[in-house]
Amino acid sequence: MGHINLSETKSVSYERAEIDMGYTNQSLRINLQTTDIIIRPIEKEIKDKFIGGKGYDLWFMWNAVSGNTQWNDPENAVCISSGPLGGTPGYPGGGKSIVTAISPLTGAPIDSNVGGYFGPYKKFSGFDVIQIDGKADRETIVLIDGIENKIKIFEASGLPSDSYEMSRELTQYFDPEKPVNVSVVTAGPGAENTFFGCLNFSWWDAGRKRVRYKQAGRGGIGTVLADKRVKAIVARFGAVSMKTNNPFDLDGLKKVTKSHAREIHELDPKQNRMALVGTTHLVPIMNDHDCLPVHNFKFGSHPESKVIGEEVYEHIFDKGFDGCWRGCAVACAHGVKDFSPFTGPYRGAKVFVDGPEYETVAGCGSNLGIFDAQTILEINFYCDAYGLDTISVGTSIGFVMECFENGQITLDHTGGMDLSFGNRFNALELIHQMARGEGFGAIVGKGIRQMKEIFARDFGSDPNFLQDIGMESKGLEFSEYITKESLAQQGGYGLALKGPQHDEAWLIFLDMVHNFMPTFEDKAEALHWFPMFRTWFGLCGLCKLPWNDIVPEDNNTNPEPAKVVKHMGWYAEFFSSVTGKKTRPEDLISMSEAVYNFQRIFNLKMGYGTREHDTLPYRAMGPVTLEEYDSRKERYDSQLTEKYGMDISDLDPPAKLVALRRKREEQYELLKDAVYERRGWNRDGIPTLETVRRLGIDFPEVVEVLKKNGVE
C-alpha cells in the first residue's frame, strides 16, 4: 500500500447537518475543474415535489446541463442521492443509492439503483445529494468525511488500475483501524474505454474481513466518471442505528421494520430462497416460462439451463450473511470465494467474486450459448474489476455472435476470433479487449446502437437485419428477459424512460408467470402504476426486491395481487414513521408521478422523449427468422388463426412470419396509445400541460420545453 500517493489539493471543514426525519436538507456540489466545494440548502418546494433519491438527482442534473450537453461535456453531472428512508438499518433493502448522469449510450438521463454503504454514509455525513461536475486535469480522489467533517480533493498517483484493488487499498488508506467506516465508489479501465462503464459501490464485509461490491451498472455512468478523471469518491462515517435518520416516530419505525423483516425470514425459505441463492432462483422459472434469453434473445429456454441455475450456485456460493446493507433480511448479495480465473491478469490467482446475479447468468451465459458456471463467474469477476456493465456486455456480445453466425461480420472484422455462440474463450478475450480499448473489443464496447452503424457502413452488413436483432432501445441494451410473448413487458421495455431496464419495467413475472394481467386494459393500467411504484423506491433509497419477490402467503386472495397491497401498506407506514408525513398506499404512486413525468420532459429537453423513441427491435415483439418461428410454430399458428382470425391454410412459413409481424407491431402501437392516454400524455408521448399542472411541476423552464415541442 505504500505506493499510493495522494496529494491534497483542497480541503474544506464543514458543520455536519443533523438529520431531520430522514433529510439533511443540504446538497453538496464539487466542481472538478475549479475545485469549488459548494454546500447549499435544499428548498422546501424541491423537497416536497421531488422527495429525494432519483428525484433530487434529476432536478440537480436538469439545472446543470443544457439541451445540447453531451455525455463527455464538463457540465454533465454525476449525481448521487439515497432518499429519506435510505440508511435505515434492519429494514429490508434499506441502503440503496441512486446515481444519474447523461448517458454515453442514450444521450439522455440515465439512473441506476445500487447497494453498498455509500449512499447512507454520504447522507449521514450531511448531504442528501451530491453533484460532481467539471473535469479534473489529473486523476482525482474525492473524500466526504463525516467523522472529521471535512471534504477533501486529492490528486492521485500510484493507484491500482482495476476497481477491486483500488477499493481495497483506499478503504485501508482512509480508515485502517475501522474499514467498516469506509465506502468507495469507483470505475475501472473498462469504464475508460467503453460506453457502458459501471460504478462499483463498496461495503466492508466484517464476517469475511474483505471489501465487497455492488454495481450501478446501467447506461455508462462509470464511463462519465472516468471521463472526468475521478478515480474514486469515498465516504467515511461511523456507527449507524435506527436513530441516525432521526425518524419522526421511532417506535412506529421499529414496528414496521420488524413486521417486514419477520415475514421475509419466514417466507423466503419457502418461496425463492434468496438468502441462499440470490436472484439465480429466476433461471429455472424464466426457462420454464420461455423467458430465458438464449442465443441473442432468439429462444426462451434451453435444456442445459440447469447447469447455470440455482441448483449449481447454491453449492458454489460462500456461506454467511450477504446483505449489502446492515441487517437486510433478504441478504441476496452472494459471492464465491477462492475462485481462480483461467484468463487475463488474474489468471491462476484466488479471488472473491461478488455474484453472479440472474442478469449476469442470463446475459453472459445462456444468451451467449455459454452453459458453464465457471465461465460465467469469470466474466462476472472481470466485468466488475474492469468496471463493465454485465447486462450491456452480455447483450452486446450476443448481438455480435448472431451477426458472426449469419455472415454479417467475418474473421477479418473480428481479428481472427471465432465468435460463434458458445465460444467462451473468445467471449472472455473480447471483454479483456474492451477493458484495454483494443482490437474488435473496442468496437463492441461502443454498444449495439453504434455497432449497427459501424457494421452496416464499414462491413457491408444488412442494416434491416441488424435493426431487427440488435437488442437495444433508446441506445440502452436490453436486460435479460424474452418479451416476445408478453405485450406488457414489451411496453415496459419500450416505454421505459431510460431504455429497456427491468427495474422500471419488470412486468414479465406478473404477466407471464402469474397471469395477473389477462386483458389489454389490465396491461395498459399496469404500465401506469408499476413504473410509478418502482420509481418510488428510487426516490426513497430502497431496494425493490422486498416488495414483490417475497410476498404474503395470502397475496393471491387479494383483488389486486400484482400490487402486493400488504407491502404497499407497510411502505406507507415506513415513509410516515421516518418523515412524519401521513401517507397512504395510494400516495406512493402519486409521489412518483411528478418525478416520472419530469424525467420524460427531461428526455424531451435532451432531444428525445417522443413516440418515435419508444420503439423496439422486432425481436422483442416476435420472431425475426424462420428458425424462431418454427421453434414456437404451434403457438404462432394458433395465434394467427384464433387470436387474429386469419386463414393460414395457404400461407407458407415466410408469409406466416410477415403476417404475424404485422399483427404484433399493430398491437404494440395500440398499447402505446393506451398507455400514453393513461399517463396523461398526448399521442406523441409528451405529457400535456394539464398533467404537468396537476402534478405541480409546471416550472417555467419545464413549460418552455413543452412549448418548444408544440404542447401549450
VOGU-3710 file (C-alpha; in Angstrom, 3 decimals, decimal comma):
1> mghinlsetk> 0,000/0,000/0,000  2,964/2,290/0,327  2,911/3,097/-3,402  -0,363/5,076/-3,196  0,335/8,786/-3,472  -2,476/11,201/-2,657  -1,697/14,889/-2,797  -4,332/17,052/-1,132  -5,381/19,934/-3,376  -8,424/21,193/-1,488
11> svsyeraeid> -9,828/20,699/1,998  -12,974/22,245/3,460  -14,219/21,813/7,009  -17,964/21,983/7,469  -20,556/21,724/10,183  -22,391/18,474/9,679  -26,128/18,940/9,294  -28,265/16,990/11,714  -30,631/14,527/10,091  -34,220/15,737/10,388
21> mgytnqslri> -36,780/12,989/9,740  -34,672/11,334/7,049  -33,306/14,515/5,470  -30,214/16,682/5,893  -31,817/19,358/3,679  -28,409/20,096/2,181  -26,683/19,455/-1,128  -23,012/19,211/-1,976  -21,577/20,247/-5,325  -17,956/19,603/-6,298
31> nlqttdiiir> -16,656/21,189/-9,484  -13,556/19,288/-10,530  -12,300/21,997/-12,850  -12,265/24,802/-10,303  -12,112/22,541/-7,193  -15,037/24,577/-5,812  -16,844/22,828/-2,954  -20,330/24,282/-2,529  -22,796/23,381/0,221  -26,336/24,691/-0,200
41> piekeikdkf> -29,735/24,206/1,448  -32,418/22,348/-0,493  -35,586/24,363/-0,955  -38,774/23,028/0,633  -40,595/23,163/-2,692  -37,999/20,872/-4,262  -38,149/18,536/-1,272  -41,933/18,304/-1,478  -42,030/17,758/-5,252  -39,009/15,537/-5,795
51> iggkgydlwf> -38,920/13,615/-2,448  -35,230/12,616/-2,639  -33,098/9,961/-4,314  -33,726/9,850/-8,049  -35,936/12,951/-7,799  -33,137/15,051/-6,320  -30,623/13,656/-8,814  -32,780/14,596/-11,783  -33,527/18,093/-10,502  -29,881/18,923/-9,858
61> mwnavsgntq> -28,811/17,444/-13,178  -31,569/19,361/-15,017  -30,095/22,596/-13,667  -26,536/21,554/-14,518  -26,977/20,738/-18,214  -28,450/22,351/-21,314  -30,369/20,621/-24,062  -27,132/20,482/-26,061  -24,981/18,873/-23,376  -23,161/15,736/-24,494
71> wndpenavci> -22,165/12,969/-22,093  -18,491/13,975/-22,130  -19,048/17,716/-21,703  -17,781/19,143/-18,405  -21,262/20,270/-17,328  -22,614/16,710/-17,413  -23,147/15,945/-13,739  -22,896/12,677/-11,857  -25,438/12,960/-9,049  -25,848/10,523/-6,151
81> ssgplggtpg> -28,634/10,502/-3,580  -30,148/7,933/-1,233  -33,522/9,358/-0,247  -35,187/9,923/3,134  -35,583/6,241/4,015  -32,122/5,214/2,841  -29,753/4,139/5,590  -32,397/2,594/7,860  -30,651/-0,485/9,272  -32,745/-3,612/9,567
91> ypgggksivt> -35,437/-2,596/7,092  -35,244/-4,996/4,124  -33,441/-3,276/1,273  -32,882/-0,046/3,173  -29,429/1,014/1,982  -29,640/1,989/-1,657  -28,061/4,820/-3,651  -29,439/6,213/-6,886  -26,958/7,556/-9,432  -27,715/9,659/-12,521
101> aispltgapi> -25,882/11,284/-15,440  -26,380/11,961/-19,131  -25,679/8,552/-20,665  -22,975/7,905/-23,274  -25,274/5,237/-24,757  -28,557/7,149/-24,919  -27,706/10,859/-24,734  -30,497/11,226/-22,162  -30,699/10,967/-18,354  -29,848/7,519/-17,052
111> dsnvggyfgp> -30,356/6,318/-13,486  -29,091/3,277/-11,649  -30,147/1,888/-8,257  -27,261/0,310/-6,323  -26,441/-1,196/-2,936  -23,363/-0,802/-0,756  -22,812/1,656/2,062  -22,004/4,813/0,125  -25,492/6,332/-0,081  -26,239/6,129/3,641
121> ykkfsgfdvi> -22,705/7,225/4,623  -22,872/10,189/2,261  -26,228/11,241/3,693  -25,236/10,768/7,317  -22,141/12,834/6,561  -24,519/15,724/5,902  -25,738/15,650/2,290  -28,968/14,441/0,749  -27,456/14,685/-2,734  -24,013/15,240/-4,207
131> qidgkadret> -23,272/16,633/-7,655  -19,925/16,053/-9,350  -19,303/18,145/-12,460  -16,459/19,675/-14,429  -13,358/17,718/-15,428  -10,194/17,257/-13,441  -6,798/17,876/-15,019  -5,315/14,851/-13,277  -6,504/11,633/-11,660  -8,587/12,658/-8,662
141> ivlidgienk> -9,993/11,223/-5,431  -12,884/12,911/-3,596  -13,372/12,253/0,138  -16,533/13,080/2,095  -15,550/12,505/5,711  -18,499/12,610/8,099  -16,336/11,662/11,064  -13,863/14,542/10,808  -16,417/16,755/8,976  -14,144/17,504/6,060
151> ikifeasglp> -14,395/17,328/2,300  -11,119/16,802/0,501  -9,955/16,597/-3,077  -6,738/14,741/-3,851  -4,565/14,351/-6,902  -3,764/10,666/-7,093  -0,958/8,571/-8,494  0,197/5,029/-7,972  -3,326/3,651/-7,764  -4,155/0,155/-8,996
161> sdsyemsrel> -5,883/0,087/-12,352  -8,844/-2,131/-11,537  -11,788/-1,401/-9,267  -11,297/-4,294/-6,863  -7,731/-3,434/-5,918  -8,423/0,280/-5,813  -11,378/-0,031/-3,432  -9,458/-2,361/-1,130  -6,465/-0,081/-0,914  -8,452/3,115/-0,481
171> tqyfdpekpv> -10,550/1,518/2,259  -7,401/0,674/4,199  -5,842/4,048/3,410  -8,689/6,142/4,797  -9,505/4,058/7,884  -7,115/1,175/8,566  -8,467/0,664/12,097  -12,160/0,562/11,179  -12,561/-0,270/7,488  -16,315/-0,678/8,056
181> nvsvvtagpg> -16,435/3,141/8,218  -15,460/3,493/4,554  -17,373/3,077/1,306  -15,759/3,649/-2,070  -17,303/4,407/-5,458  -15,001/3,713/-8,362  -14,978/2,912/-12,056  -12,205/0,983/-13,806  -10,233/0,647/-17,058  -13,266/-0,751/-18,868
191> aentffgcln> -15,205/2,376/-17,971  -12,459/4,456/-19,547  -12,568/2,500/-22,813  -16,245/1,652/-23,387  -19,590/3,424/-23,355  -21,129/1,084/-20,768  -18,778/1,501/-17,838  -20,330/0,779/-14,447  -19,592/2,034/-10,931  -18,649/-0,267/-8,071
201> fswwdagrkr> -20,077/0,729/-4,674  -18,298/-0,946/-1,786  -19,041/-2,123/1,737  -16,909/-3,840/4,330  -17,942/-7,445/4,947  -16,993/-7,825/8,602  -17,602/-11,575/8,636  -15,245/-12,244/5,752  -12,994/-9,265/6,513  -12,969/-8,044/2,955
211> vrykqagrgg> -14,339/-5,269/0,764  -17,451/-6,293/-1,195  -19,144/-4,623/-4,154  -22,460/-3,815/-5,790  -22,732/-2,192/-9,200  -24,515/0,845/-10,582  -24,428/-0,783/-13,959  -26,723/0,777/-16,483  -26,095/3,375/-19,116  -22,392/4,120/-18,740
221> igtvladkrv> -22,314/6,308/-15,622  -18,917/4,771/-14,860  -17,757/5,986/-18,260  -18,843/9,523/-17,356  -16,981/9,452/-14,036  -13,857/8,036/-15,693  -14,017/10,772/-18,347  -13,967/13,307/-15,512  -10,749/11,634/-14,310  -12,299/10,749/-10,964
231> kaivarfgav> -10,727/7,523/-9,789  -12,912/7,253/-6,696  -15,401/9,008/-4,454  -15,033/7,942/-0,822  -17,493/8,387/2,041  -16,486/7,848/5,671  -18,893/7,592/8,583  -19,146/5,850/11,949  -21,818/3,921/13,836  -25,354/3,754/12,439
241> smktnnpfdl> -28,589/2,860/14,202  -32,312/3,381/13,608  -31,939/6,696/15,396  -29,406/8,006/12,876  -32,171/9,012/10,440  -33,831/10,853/13,359  -37,238/9,406/12,451  -40,477/11,144/13,352  -41,831/8,005/15,054  -39,067/5,657/16,201
251> dglkkvtksh> -41,465/3,146/17,751  -43,565/3,049/14,588  -40,409/2,566/12,516  -39,271/-0,319/14,709  -42,692/-1,949/14,439  -42,981/-1,871/10,647  -39,333/-2,889/10,236  -39,839/-5,894/12,476  -43,028/-6,916/10,651  -41,494/-6,839/7,186
261> areiheldpk> -38,228/-8,460/8,223  -40,061/-11,240/10,114  -42,183/-12,051/7,073  -39,108/-12,330/4,856  -37,324/-14,593/7,350  -40,393/-16,831/7,465  -41,367/-16,893/3,792  -38,140/-16,582/1,792  -37,096/-20,187/2,603  -40,500/-21,357/1,274
271> qnrmalvgtt> -40,566/-19,151/-1,812  -37,422/-18,049/-3,659  -34,670/-18,825/-1,110  -32,914/-15,600/-1,953  -30,862/-15,716/1,232  -29,313/-18,906/-0,160  -29,303/-18,459/-3,939  -29,970/-14,768/-4,551  -31,612/-13,975/-7,862  -30,304/-17,158/-9,529
281> hlvpimndhd> -33,653/-18,673/-8,498  -35,048/-16,881/-11,570  -33,107/-19,042/-14,040  -35,369/-22,138/-13,875  -38,513/-20,001/-13,623  -37,651/-17,988/-16,718  -36,597/-21,149/-18,552  -39,861/-22,923/-17,710  -41,910/-19,969/-18,978  -39,910/-19,495/-22,199
291> clpvhnfkfg> -38,480/-16,168/-20,976  -34,763/-17,011/-20,571  -32,699/-15,333/-23,320  -30,817/-17,874/-25,410  -28,645/-17,037/-28,449  -29,254/-13,292/-28,559  -32,868/-13,496/-27,339  -33,723/-15,861/-30,204  -35,077/-18,592/-27,937  -36,584/-18,580/-24,442
301> shpeskvige> -35,374/-21,860/-22,964  -32,583/-24,409/-23,188  -32,164/-27,955/-21,840  -28,780/-27,082/-20,307  -30,136/-24,196/-18,226  -29,969/-26,329/-15,072  -26,188/-26,172/-15,063  -26,242/-22,382/-14,673  -29,165/-22,039/-12,271  -29,845/-22,005/-8,556
311> evyehifdkg> -29,059/-25,689/-8,009  -25,456/-25,082/-9,018  -24,878/-21,717/-7,363  -26,394/-22,824/-4,065  -23,365/-25,081/-3,667  -20,847/-22,602/-5,081  -21,827/-19,520/-3,071  -19,844/-18,886/0,083  -21,910/-19,376/3,226  -22,553/-16,432/5,506
321> fdgcwrgcav> -24,563/-13,208/5,771  -24,758/-11,453/2,421  -26,681/-8,238/2,944  -25,335/-5,200/1,076  -26,739/-3,002/3,865  -26,811/-3,558/7,602  -29,368/-6,097/8,755  -31,166/-6,601/5,441  -33,351/-9,706/5,796  -33,213/-10,525/2,074
331> acahgvkdfs> -29,404/-10,877/2,178  -29,144/-11,783/-1,512  -25,696/-10,341/-2,376  -23,905/-13,672/-2,616  -20,381/-14,375/-3,752  -17,837/-17,073/-4,459  -14,522/-17,262/-2,620  -11,226/-18,677/-3,813  -12,223/-18,605/-7,459  -9,307/-18,992/-9,867
341> pftgpyrgak> -9,668/-17,292/-13,283  -8,221/-19,113/-16,271  -7,592/-15,998/-18,404  -6,488/-12,396/-18,014  -4,326/-10,597/-15,456  -5,697/-12,636/-12,511  -5,076/-15,991/-14,178  -4,245/-18,595/-11,530  -4,843/-16,253/-8,590  -7,541/-16,820/-5,975
351> vfvdgpeyet> -10,179/-14,100/-5,980  -13,576/-13,399/-4,453  -16,388/-12,960/-6,999  -19,343/-10,776/-5,994  -22,176/-12,561/-7,767  -23,416/-13,662/-10,162  -26,990/-12,408/-10,148  -29,664/-13,512/-12,610  -28,954/-10,772/-15,146  -25,306/-11,810/-15,417
361> vagcgsnlgi> -26,106/-15,527/-15,596  -28,655/-14,981/-18,355  -26,863/-12,226/-20,286  -23,349/-13,645/-20,139  -24,427/-17,284/-20,002  -27,484/-18,558/-21,855  -27,704/-15,532/-24,141  -24,201/-16,330/-25,413  -24,794/-20,087/-25,531  -22,400/-20,497/-22,596
371> fdaqtilein> -23,708/-23,108/-20,181  -20,793/-23,228/-17,803  -20,989/-21,753/-14,293  -17,228/-21,259/-14,020  -17,024/-19,191/-17,200  -19,941/-17,037/-16,057  -18,132/-16,444/-12,755  -15,011/-15,355/-14,611  -16,960/-12,984/-16,863  -18,680/-11,612/-13,737
381> fycdaygldt> -15,368/-11,058/-11,965  -13,625/-9,312/-14,820  -16,601/-7,102/-15,671  -16,636/-5,883/-12,058  -12,867/-5,473/-11,889  -12,813/-3,579/-15,187  -15,963/-1,585/-14,413  -18,204/-3,003/-17,153  -21,983/-3,447/-17,042  -22,614/-7,197/-17,379
391> isvgtsigfv> -26,029/-6,595/-18,971  -24,677/-4,444/-21,789  -21,671/-6,742/-22,145  -23,792/-9,885/-22,466  -26,421/-8,373/-24,747  -23,768/-6,738/-26,958  -21,722/-9,913/-27,355  -24,911/-11,878/-28,079  -25,628/-9,461/-30,936  -22,068/-9,886/-32,236
401> mecfengqit> -22,304/-13,679/-32,091  -25,505/-13,784/-34,114  -24,010/-11,380/-36,646  -20,974/-13,647/-36,908  -23,008/-16,816/-37,371  -25,094/-15,128/-40,072  -22,113/-13,823/-42,029  -22,801/-10,180/-41,220  -19,278/-9,948/-39,816  -16,336/-12,256/-40,519
411> ldhtggmdls> -12,988/-13,310/-39,114  -11,460/-10,380/-40,986  -13,549/-7,994/-38,883  -13,089/-9,750/-35,524  -9,318/-10,005/-35,686  -9,458/-13,724/-36,399  -11,716/-14,600/-33,471  -14,443/-17,190/-33,985  -17,377/-15,557/-32,244  -19,922/-18,329/-32,665
421> fgnrfnalel> -22,381/-18,923/-29,842  -20,812/-20,870/-27,016  -17,224/-19,778/-27,670  -16,385/-18,893/-24,077  -12,684/-18,215/-24,562  -13,230/-15,612/-27,246  -16,091/-14,062/-25,283  -13,613/-13,529/-22,458  -10,987/-12,229/-24,861  -13,495/-9,661/-26,114
431> ihqmargegf> -14,011/-8,467/-22,533  -10,262/-8,104/-21,975  -10,023/-6,161/-25,236  -12,893/-3,890/-24,156  -11,056/-3,074/-20,937  -7,903/-2,179/-22,867  -9,775/-0,356/-25,639  -8,095/-2,575/-28,219  -8,993/-4,751/-31,182  -12,531/-5,743/-32,077
441> gaivgkgirq> -13,436/-5,321/-28,411  -13,070/-1,560/-28,811  -15,916/-1,642/-31,342  -18,112/-3,893/-29,189  -17,541/-1,534/-26,254  -19,384/1,231/-28,107  -22,678/-0,641/-27,625  -25,212/-2,125/-30,015  -26,580/1,133/-31,444  -23,157/2,224/-32,681
451> mkeifardfg> -22,203/-1,305/-33,728  -25,226/-1,399/-36,041  -23,986/1,752/-37,780  -20,377/0,535/-37,967  -21,270/-2,946/-39,243  -23,550/-1,545/-41,966  -21,223/1,278/-43,005  -17,826/-0,423/-42,761  -18,544/-4,153/-43,070  -21,425/-4,192/-45,561
461> sdpnflqdig> -23,886/-5,807/-43,133  -27,636/-5,768/-43,780  -28,995/-2,791/-41,787  -32,539/-4,201/-41,636  -31,372/-7,482/-40,137  -29,139/-5,618/-37,682  -32,075/-3,450/-36,645  -34,323/-6,459/-36,069  -31,866/-8,431/-33,916  -29,979/-5,593/-32,194
471> meskglefse> -31,466/-5,750/-28,714  -31,374/-2,106/-27,735  -33,931/0,619/-27,340  -33,113/4,299/-26,875  -29,478/3,158/-27,158  -29,575/1,013/-23,997  -29,048/-2,740/-24,240  -31,928/-4,968/-23,089  -31,842/-6,588/-19,683  -32,335/-10,299/-19,765
481> yitkeslaqq> -35,958/-11,268/-20,392  -37,616/-12,603/-23,535  -40,542/-10,315/-24,290  -41,984/-11,881/-27,469  -44,956/-13,419/-25,675  -45,612/-10,632/-23,164  -47,121/-7,466/-24,586  -46,965/-5,938/-21,110  -43,210/-6,483/-20,937  -42,764/-5,157/-24,471
491> ggyglalkgp> -44,476/-1,982/-23,347  -42,480/-1,972/-20,150  -39,203/-2,016/-22,064  -40,207/0,204/-24,983  -41,876/2,871/-22,836  -39,301/2,863/-20,029  -37,845/6,348/-19,747  -34,198/5,331/-19,757  -34,471/2,305/-22,029  -35,153/-1,425/-21,577
501> qhdeawlifl> -34,161/-1,979/-17,957  -36,159/-4,268/-15,697  -36,263/-2,058/-12,587  -38,885/0,163/-14,205  -40,347/-2,471/-16,485  -40,348/-5,865/-14,747  -43,868/-6,987/-15,676  -42,690/-10,289/-17,179  -43,150/-12,215/-13,931  -46,567/-10,739/-13,185
511> dmvhnfmptf> -47,743/-11,225/-16,764  -46,177/-14,498/-17,917  -45,792/-16,406/-14,651  -48,751/-15,253/-12,549  -51,126/-14,102/-15,355  -52,163/-11,107/-13,245  -52,859/-9,002/-16,386  -55,006/-11,104/-18,739  -56,655/-8,259/-20,679  -55,305/-5,458/-22,846
521> edkaealhwf> -56,753/-2,932/-20,395  -55,020/-4,682/-17,469  -51,679/-4,384/-19,227  -52,160/-0,696/-20,022  -53,153/0,045/-16,431  -50,152/-1,892/-15,103  -47,882/0,152/-17,357  -49,051/3,185/-15,437  -48,895/2,077/-11,819  -45,964/-0,369/-11,966
531> pmfrtwfglc> -43,245/2,070/-13,101  -44,638/4,681/-10,710  -44,232/2,361/-7,770  -40,788/1,274/-8,876  -39,876/4,955/-9,190  -40,909/5,418/-5,543  -38,202/3,014/-4,377  -35,683/5,129/-6,270  -36,979/8,277/-4,594  -36,628/6,877/-1,107
541> glcklpwndi> -33,352/4,932/-1,222  -34,778/1,416/-1,152  -34,310/-1,909/-2,891  -37,269/-3,105/-4,950  -36,876/-6,844/-4,244  -38,677/-6,993/-0,871  -41,824/-5,571/-2,450  -42,808/-8,376/-4,821  -40,098/-11,058/-4,850  -41,202/-12,361/-1,454
551> vpednntnpe> -44,953/-11,973/-0,976  -47,504/-12,669/1,786  -48,914/-16,193/1,756  -52,446/-14,911/1,169  -51,449/-12,449/-1,583  -53,374/-14,280/-4,312  -56,632/-13,776/-2,421  -56,278/-10,009/-2,765  -58,290/-8,339/-5,561  -55,050/-6,741/-6,829
561> pakvvkhmgw> -52,363/-9,377/-6,206  -49,884/-7,776/-8,614  -49,595/-4,755/-6,331  -48,820/-6,778/-3,185  -51,135/-4,465/-1,281  -49,992/-5,542/2,176  -46,460/-4,432/1,382  -47,679/-1,126/-0,040  -49,278/-0,525/3,334  -46,038/-1,273/5,121
571> yaeffssvtg> -44,069/1,061/2,859  -46,594/3,830/3,539  -46,102/3,243/7,276  -42,334/3,247/6,758  -42,446/6,597/4,970  -44,800/8,079/7,584  -42,731/6,927/10,541  -39,497/8,399/9,164  -40,682/11,643/7,535  -43,698/12,482/9,685
581> kktrpedlis> -45,845/12,876/6,562  -49,029/10,858/6,989  -49,006/8,621/3,939  -51,462/6,181/2,390  -50,514/3,403/-0,057  -52,038/5,299/-2,985  -49,823/8,283/-2,128  -46,730/6,295/-3,078  -47,764/6,301/-6,718  -48,834/9,938/-6,723
591> mseavynfqr> -45,453/10,921/-5,227  -43,738/9,236/-8,150  -45,840/10,743/-10,923  -44,258/14,170/-10,614  -40,727/12,799/-10,895  -41,649/10,322/-13,625  -43,226/12,986/-15,814  -40,364/15,364/-15,071  -37,910/12,746/-16,337  -39,947/12,312/-19,525
601> ifnlkmgygt> -39,738/16,062/-20,088  -36,007/15,939/-19,281  -35,665/13,412/-22,117  -37,562/15,889/-24,299  -35,150/18,647/-23,282  -32,266/16,472/-24,469  -33,888/15,804/-27,858  -35,693/12,558/-27,069  -38,894/11,679/-25,185  -41,404/11,270/-28,021
611> rehdtlpyra> -43,234/8,362/-29,619  -40,503/7,667/-32,163  -38,075/6,956/-29,330  -40,355/4,350/-27,723  -39,568/1,816/-30,435  -38,315/-1,739/-30,074  -36,287/-4,080/-32,282  -38,747/-6,528/-33,786  -37,183/-9,487/-31,967  -38,624/-8,014/-28,766
621> mgpvtleeyd> -42,112/-8,385/-30,310  -41,895/-11,577/-32,337  -39,798/-13,990/-34,393  -37,343/-12,448/-36,851  -36,209/-15,675/-38,521  -37,933/-18,824/-39,771  -35,902/-20,755/-37,213  -37,513/-18,696/-34,454  -40,994/-19,143/-35,862  -40,500/-22,880/-36,167
631> srkerydsql> -39,342/-23,134/-32,540  -42,828/-21,986/-31,456  -44,760/-22,990/-34,585  -47,813/-24,385/-32,819  -48,146/-21,267/-30,686  -47,740/-18,834/-33,550  -50,043/-20,727/-35,898  -52,792/-20,803/-33,281  -52,389/-17,083/-32,593  -52,798/-16,250/-36,275
641> tekygmdisd> -55,957/-18,345/-36,542  -57,571/-17,947/-33,120  -56,396/-14,553/-31,866  -56,243/-12,696/-35,167  -58,890/-14,687/-37,106  -56,715/-15,415/-40,124  -56,956/-18,306/-42,571  -53,384/-19,533/-42,863  -54,039/-22,728/-44,827  -52,470/-21,283/-47,971
651> ldppaklval> -49,634/-19,390/-46,259  -46,082/-20,705/-46,434  -43,735/-20,105/-43,457  -42,302/-16,797/-44,770  -45,836/-15,463/-45,319  -46,820/-16,507/-41,814  -43,775/-14,687/-40,477  -44,811/-11,489/-42,263  -48,438/-11,773/-41,153  -47,523/-12,294/-37,516
661> rrkreeqyel> -45,143/-9,355/-37,616  -47,840/-7,053/-38,958  -50,236/-8,049/-36,175  -47,651/-7,842/-33,394  -46,479/-4,403/-34,460  -50,077/-3,191/-34,623  -50,703/-4,421/-31,085  -47,639/-2,617/-29,788  -48,721/0,694/-31,346  -52,205/0,300/-29,849
671> lkdavyerrg> -50,608/-0,341/-26,467  -48,603/2,874/-26,800  -51,812/4,820/-27,394  -53,497/3,299/-24,342  -50,552/3,883/-22,036  -49,985/7,457/-23,223  -53,623/8,240/-22,528  -53,494/6,630/-19,081  -50,369/8,577/-18,152  -51,834/11,908/-19,275
681> wnrdgiptle> -49,611/12,235/-22,355  -50,576/13,224/-25,878  -50,426/10,819/-28,822  -46,776/11,709/-29,388  -45,924/10,588/-25,867  -45,453/14,057/-24,357  -47,033/14,996/-21,002  -49,819/17,502/-21,500  -49,813/20,906/-19,854  -52,815/19,781/-17,822
691> tvrrlgidfp> -50,825/16,822/-16,466  -47,830/18,985/-15,630  -50,017/21,470/-13,776  -51,862/18,718/-11,901  -48,536/17,355/-10,670  -47,200/20,770/-9,687  -44,113/20,614/-11,904  -45,147/23,481/-14,174  -41,903/25,338/-13,563  -41,240/27,988/-16,240
701> evvevlkkng> -38,365/26,020/-17,741  -40,493/22,866/-17,917  -43,341/24,704/-19,628  -40,834/26,218/-22,063  -39,601/22,746/-23,097  -43,177/21,637/-23,674  -43,882/24,776/-25,702  -40,875/24,128/-27,937  -42,375/20,721/-28,654  -45,800/22,020/-29,547
711> ve> -47,526/21,490/-26,191  -49,271/24,619/-24,890
//
